[in-house]
Amino acid sequence: MHEDAARAFYAAVDEGAYDQLEELLTPEFVHDRPDQTLRGREAFISFMRDERPLTETRHDIEAVYVGESELAVRGTLRDADDERLLKFVDVHEGEARISAITTYTTQVASRLTEQ
């Protein structure tokens, strides 16, 4: 897994660039996060595009730790007003494309789970 792919993932999410996001993920992509697990690239993209409570967010990446087949990204998720929603560590897995991300957070902000 390359750092560039991880950075491109956050940029695509933040910009709502779902075609670019699709290119970065394997069809079997799984996102395991504290509040839910999204299985499959299409389910993940659908959630990001149509279901997440806050779409105007920004991932500030503070550090990237690269391993052999995975990497970890530490950062802060901010809202449109630059308020901190949560701190996170995402562990990305995959080779040419991202096959899984496991998210660890300091807390799940209530505004991210309200629907």
C-alpha positions in Angstrom: 0.0 0.0 0.0 1.4 3.4 -1.0 1.0 6.6 0.9 -0.2 8.4 -2.2 -3.2 6.0 -2.4 -4.2 6.8 1.2 -3.9 10.6 0.6 -5.9 10.3 -2.6 -8.6 8.4 -0.7 -9.1 11.3 1.8 -9.0 13.9 -1.0 -11.7 12.0 -3.0 -13.9 11.7 0.1 -13.5 15.3 1.1 -14.1 16.5 -2.5 -17.0 14.2 -3.2 -15.0 12.7 -6.1 -16.8 9.4 -6.2 -15.4 8.2 -9.5 -11.9 8.7 -8.2 -12.8 7.0 -5.0 -14.1 4.0 -6.9 -10.8 3.7 -8.7 -8.9 3.5 -5.4 -11.0 0.7 -3.9 -11.2 -3.0 -4.7 -14.7 -4.3 -5.4 -14.6 -6.3 -2.1 -13.6 -3.2 -0.1 -14.7 -3.3 3.6 -14.7 -0.2 5.9 -14.9 -1.3 9.6 -15.6 1.7 11.8 -16.9 2.1 15.4 -20.5 2.8 14.4 -20.9 0.3 11.5 -19.2 -1.9 8.9 -19.7 -1.2 5.2 -19.1 -4.2 2.9 -18.4 -3.7 -0.7 -17.1 -0.8 -2.7 -20.6 0.1 -4.0 -22.1 0.1 -0.5 -19.3 2.3 0.8 -19.6 4.8 -2.1 -23.4 4.9 -1.8 -23.1 5.7 1.9 -20.5 8.4 1.3 -22.6 10.0 -1.5 -26.1 9.6 -0.2 -26.3 8.6 3.5 -23.6 10.2 5.7 -25.0 12.9 7.9 -22.2 15.4 7.2 -20.8 15.7 3.7 -18.8 18.9 4.1 -16.0 17.5 6.2 -12.2 17.6 5.9 -9.6 15.0 6.9 -6.5 16.6 8.2 -3.7 14.0 7.9 -1.1 14.4 10.7 1.0 11.3 10.1 1.3 8.3 7.9 3.0 5.1 9.0 3.9 2.7 6.2 4.2 -1.1 6.6 4.6 -3.9 4.2 1.0 -4.5 3.2 -0.8 -1.9 5.2 -0.4 1.6 6.4 -1.9 3.7 9.2 -3.1 7.3 8.9 -3.5 9.4 12.0 -5.6 12.6 11.6 -8.5 14.8 12.6 -11.9 15.0 11.0 -13.2 18.6 10.8 -16.6 20.0 9.8 -17.3 22.9 7.4 -16.7 25.4 10.3 -13.3 23.9 11.0 -14.5 22.4 14.3 -12.9 19.1 15.3 -15.4 16.3 15.1 -13.0 13.5 16.1 -9.4 12.2 16.0 -8.9 9.0 14.0 -6.4 6.3 13.1 -7.2 4.4 9.9 -5.4 1.2 9.0 -5.5 0.7 5.2 -4.9 -2.7 3.7 -4.2 -3.7 0.1 -1.6 -3.6 -2.6 -2.4 -1.7 -5.8 -5.8 -0.6 -4.5 -7.3 -0.3 -1.0 -9.1 -3.5 0.1 -10.0 -2.6 3.7 -9.9 0.2 6.2 -10.3 -0.2 9.9 -11.1 3.1 11.7 -10.2 3.8 15.3 -11.5 7.0 16.8 -11.4 9.0 20.1 -15.1 9.1 20.0 -17.9 9.1 17.4 -19.3 12.6 17.2 -23.0 12.6 17.6 -23.5 14.7 14.5 -21.9 11.8 12.5 -24.4 9.2 13.6 -27.6 11.2 13.7 -30.0 10.3 10.8 
